[in-house]
Amino acid sequence: MTREIVIHDPTLRDGHHAVRHRLGADQLRRYAQACDRAGVPVVEVGHGNGLGASSLQVGRAALTDEAMLSTVREALSHSRMGVFMLPGWGTTADLRRAIELGADVVRIGTHCTEVTLAERHLGYLRETDAEAHGVLLMSHMAAPQQLADQCALLVDYGAQAVGILDSAGHFLPPDVTERIGAIVAAVEVPVIFHGHNNLGMAVANSLAAAQAGAGIIDGCARGFGAGAGNTQLEVLVPVLERMGFATGIDLYGLLDAADIAEQTLMPAPPITNSLSIVSGLAGVFSGFKNPVLDLAGRAGVDPRDVFFELGRRQAIAGQEDLIVDVVAELLARGEVPA
């Protein structure tokens, strides 16, 4: 029996991490138009860390949130536009403005054990026409039942879909099956999975999520995203279709969009390189890659040591300032490459 899967494409949001948040209006427009032609259900756009996050700490975007959203909204005739927000970076005012600019789907992300931070924002979204999602970052840091309980709270707050982000690319397929299965059993709304490819498992993990009952799966063109990148969208969709899931996306249109993304958005498609593997093993947020490389390189410290130490300290997204402390400590210990 065929089961529908809704594909959510955060190429123009998560991909920003890979290019230091510097995508321009023409790049956003071309890719969004290609997605619209292909029938991609949701096209997400914004700074890599979401609404309100453009800053010196995590990187200034080339465009304002308003410019990014307006550009993509104008490019979409059929696809819905999605946005992402982390409480602490964005505010209710940012949500209000995003909806005024045409956001149809709004995701509120929190650390996997801190969903109470989303209560106010999801409460606000209940009073709007936007579809509200709640997602848990760094989900490898919590047990399956704990994730399920947190997702149930998100539903109580008003989320119309809930799920997990494998922010560090740490999971293997059995990990995903167990966690998605627990969440599906705990809620009666669609369940989301968003994978990263640090250990080369993103497509396999996404398929495991679908088989375990997830109804919304994320993927990016050529895997364009933080660190080793995300689940590769143009691979994910036809494989899901072969497995009996219906996505409603035109294959040729999707392949054309992926080609446009490679030609116009990125210097080169992301790869699972040595540092990405270490990041995945350590369980560190993929978006730390560029700041770790910058700070470790200037100090002459091995970035692999930085990642493992960040993992030991259980660093999470938004704690980029911790990288400075770790590099300084390793330098003080004399732990520099030979």
Secondary structure, DSSP 4 states (H G I P E B T S, - for coil): --EE-EEEEEHHHHGGGGGTT---HHHHHHHHHHHHHHT-SEEEES-TT-TT--BTTTB--SS-HHHHHHHHHHH-SSSEEEEEE-BTTB-HHHHHHHHHTT--EEEEEEETT-GGGGHHHHHHHTTSSSEEEEEEESGGGS-HHHHHHHHHHHHHHT-SEEEEE-TTS---HHHHHHHHHHHHHH-SS-EEEE-B-TTS-HHHHHHHHHHTT-SEEE-BGGG-SSTT-B-BHHHHHHHHHHTTEE----HHHHHHHHHHHHHHT-SS-----HHHHHHHHHT--GGGHHHHHHHHHHHT--HHHHHHHHHHTT--TT-THHHHHHHHHHHHHT----
